[in-house]
C-alpha cells in the first residue's frame, strides 16, 4: 500500500523581524502562496497543508488561505513541534515533508528528489546536503517523529521541530540528498527574514518570474555575478 506523504508548511504573521511577512505581496501574490506554488510543483505529495497558529494575529492569514482554497491547520503558537503533531493527528500522514513558509524560492527539484529517495529507501529522515539557505526542506516518517518528540526537551527543539533528528543521528536512519552545484553555494541566502531579504526576493521575482515559475539556476547565476561585480568595485576603490 502506498504511504501518504503530506507537506506541512509552517507559517505565521507574528515575525519579530518582519511582521506580517506571510501576506506581503510578491508580484501581487502573498509570500505564503508563492511558497505553496513551489510545493505544488512536486509529484508524489498527497496533500499540502499550511500550519498556522491559534494567535489572533493569524486570523487574517487563515481568511486569505480559505479564500484561495488552500488547506490550513491552526495550532500552538510557540511550540511548533506540537503544531505539527496535532496536525498529524488530524491529517494522518505516514510521511511529513516540513517546509518553512518564509522560503518563496524553495527548490522543487530538491523536494522531488527527497520524495523519490524516501520511496526507494524508506528511511526515518531525509534532508538536503548543505545548500543555499531557503531552498531545502525535510522529510520524516510519523513513527520517527514520535521518537524525535520524546528526545526534544528544549524550547529550541520545540520551536524548530526537527533538531532531535540531527542531534541524535545514531538513533535514526538518515539520508541527505545531493544538490546541484549552483544550489550548494552557502554564500547565498534566499530566505525572507527581514525587509532587505523581502525586497531582494521581490526584485528577483520581477526579473526572473516567467510562465508561472522562477528558476533558481537563473537566480543564483545573477546573484553570483552581482557579488563578483561588487567585489571588483571594492577592489578598485581600495586601489584608488
Secondary structure, DSSP 8 states (H G I E B T S, - for coil): ----EEEEEE--S--SSSTTGGG-EETTEEHHHHHHHHHTT-TT-SEEEEEEESSGGGHHHHHHHHHTT-EEEEE-SS-HHHHHHHHHHHH--SEEEEEETT-TT--HHHHHHHHHHHHHH--SEEEESS--BTS--EEEEHHHHHHHHHT--SHHHHHHS-HHHHHSGGGS-EEEE---GGG--TT-B----SHHHHHHHHHHHHHH-BTTB--HHHHHHHHHHHHHHHHHHHHHHHH-
